[in-house]
Amino acid sequence: MRRPWLPALAGAAAVTAIGGGFWIAWLAGALEEPRFTRPYLLASGASLDPQVLNAGQASFTLYCAPCHGAGGDGCGASGVTIRPPPRSFRRGLFKFSGSSPGMLPTDEALDRTIRRGLYGTPMLAWGIPEADRARLEAYLKTLSPRWQHESPGRPLEISGDPWKGREQEAIRRGEVLYHVVARGHAGCSTCHPAYATREAIARMVKEVPGAKLELREDLYRSVLKESEYPLTCDEAGNPKQMVMAVPPDFLFDRVKTAFPIGARVDGKPYTREGQRLDLYRTIAGGVGGTAMPQWKGAIPEENLWALVYYVQSLIARRGTPGALEMAGAPEGGSR
């Protein structure tokens, strides 16, 4: 079968091979006979055309295999040095599914991650043409048997923002929701760093009915959490040691799904409203395979949006003198 994409792929591989011989092995795999000769059926009822899948495999080899591995196991030649480590598509686990944690991603969420990349990580926005991206995303669904047995989760419903025009009020509410463990509150500081003094948190707790003062000793550091993602692979390319995830410190770490305001995302300037929308998706939906839960349905929508505003206010301070001041312990060690 004639494959018109091979000359372009061969040229790209030949150029890249100058900087790394591993491209030769990937190209050899791409030159094999087409893997797919019949439609591939998914649990959702979709039937993937073999020509689409073979073209998608070529795109995967070109764009994704260096890090994610030729077989999608997350153990590519350059992926072993990358942190966070590349996704293993064989397991069918995705952090940002656009649905509930642990569910297969919606087409929209999968496309958004590939189209935009993940901020602050080696997962770049590759600028893959839309048609090629659609073929690539179809091919990804053949790498894990989950897609043949499970359908993607129900898309996350995004409610209207109830705090428009009341940003400072939302931030004040969000600060309490972040630091206090109580019904209707998130208590994010049990895993993420706290950003208020112990005295201030104690005052917040007194104002919330039924709340208890729960302050861990290392209150101003993130807590290491287990995840379901592989850190290393064995000689056969199988996932071995698992990643210990570190919840981000919003004053210093980059949030993977929230880009800097003013950056060009999807071909246009990224706005504060767009950043809030992306933060809502992550906080509401949770992060699959990690300890970050789904907060939508667990706390009222008004509180969920207030939490979004507060986290956004922290991100706005990232890398500024104000961040250092906010993170520093005051005299007397009360922080």
Secondary structure, DSSP 4 states (H G I P E B T S, - for coil): ---TTHHHHHHHHHHHHTT-THHHHHHHHHTSPPS--S-EE-TTS-EE-HHHHHHHHHHHHHHTHHHH-TTSSS--TTGGG-SSPPP-TTTT--S--SSSTTSPPPHHHHHHHHHH--TTSS-------HHHHHHHHHHHTTSSTHHHH-PPPPPPP----TTTT-HHHHHHHHHHHHH-BSTT---GGGTSPP-S-HHHHHHHHHTSTT-B----TTTTSPPPEEEEEES-B-TTS-B-SEEEE----TTTSPPTT-PPTTSEETTEE--HHHHHHHHHHHHHH--TTSS----BTTB-HHHHHHHHHHHHHHHHTTTSHHHHHHHSPPTTS--
